[in-house]
Amino acid sequence: MQWTSIVAIYFLVWVMTAFVMLPFGVRTHDELGIEKVPGQADSAPANFQPGRLALRATVIAAVLTALYIANYEFSWITAEDLDLVGLGQKG
């Protein structure tokens, strides 16, 4: 596999990981007992930390990408293994 493909896969996995992790660990002003700014949405996060989110997404995306590349190289799970409805069966 070319290194550019690995970088592209890593980037896609990183974006998906960061997006999935957005709601975890975030608390609203009401949950933390902090006064809200007038006009602020009730669901606005009070403790959003994008650096921490990026770091977590980086580590998780690196692990997931490494697993994907290893599966690509060693063929642990192939398309035939994922044929759940039997369309690929002969006979």
C-alpha positions in Angstrom: 0.0 0.0 0.0 1.3 3.4 -0.9 2.1 5.9 1.9 -0.3 8.5 0.4 -3.1 5.9 0.7 -2.2 5.4 4.3 -2.3 9.1 5.0 -5.7 9.5 3.3 -7.1 6.5 5.3 -5.7 8.0 8.5 -7.2 11.4 7.8 -10.7 9.9 7.1 -10.5 7.7 10.2 -9.3 10.8 12.2 -12.3 12.9 11.1 -14.8 10.2 11.8 -13.3 9.4 15.2 -13.3 13.1 16.2 -16.9 13.5 15.0 -18.0 10.5 17.0 -16.2 11.6 20.1 -17.6 15.2 20.2 -20.4 14.5 22.7 -18.4 12.5 25.2 -17.2 14.4 28.3 -18.9 17.6 27.4 -21.1 19.2 30.1 -23.5 22.1 29.9 -23.5 25.2 32.1 -26.5 23.8 34.0 -24.7 20.5 34.7 -21.6 22.4 36.0 -23.6 25.0 37.9 -22.1 27.9 35.9 -24.1 31.0 35.0 -25.1 31.3 31.4 -24.5 34.2 29.1 -27.7 36.0 28.0 -29.0 34.5 24.8 -26.9 31.3 25.1 -28.4 28.0 24.0 -29.2 25.7 26.9 -27.2 22.9 25.2 -24.0 25.0 24.7 -21.0 23.2 26.2 -19.2 24.8 29.1 -16.0 22.8 29.1 -15.3 22.0 25.4 -11.6 21.2 25.0 -10.7 20.9 21.3 -7.0 20.1 22.0 -8.0 17.1 24.2 -10.5 15.9 21.6 -7.8 16.2 18.9 -5.3 14.2 21.0 -7.8 11.5 21.7 -8.8 11.3 18.1 -5.2 11.2 17.0 -4.4 8.2 19.2 -7.6 6.3 18.4 -7.3 7.0 14.7 -3.6 5.8 14.7 -4.7 2.5 16.3 -7.6 1.9 14.0 -5.6 2.8 10.9 -2.8 0.4 12.0 -5.4 -2.4 12.4 -6.8 -1.6 9.0 -3.4 -1.7 7.4 -2.5 -4.9 9.1 -5.7 -6.5 8.0 -5.0 -5.3 4.4 -1.5 -6.8 4.5 -2.4 -10.1 6.3 -6.0 -10.6 5.0 -7.4 -11.5 8.4 -10.9 -10.6 7.3 -11.8 -10.7 3.7 -14.9 -9.9 1.6 -15.9 -13.5 1.6 -15.9 -13.5 5.4 -18.4 -10.6 5.4 -20.8 -12.3 3.0 -23.7 -12.6 5.5 -26.5 -13.4 3.1 -24.7 -16.1 1.0 -24.6 -14.3 -2.3 -21.0 -15.3 -2.9 -21.6 -19.1 -2.4 -21.1 -21.3 -5.4 -23.3 -24.3 -6.2 
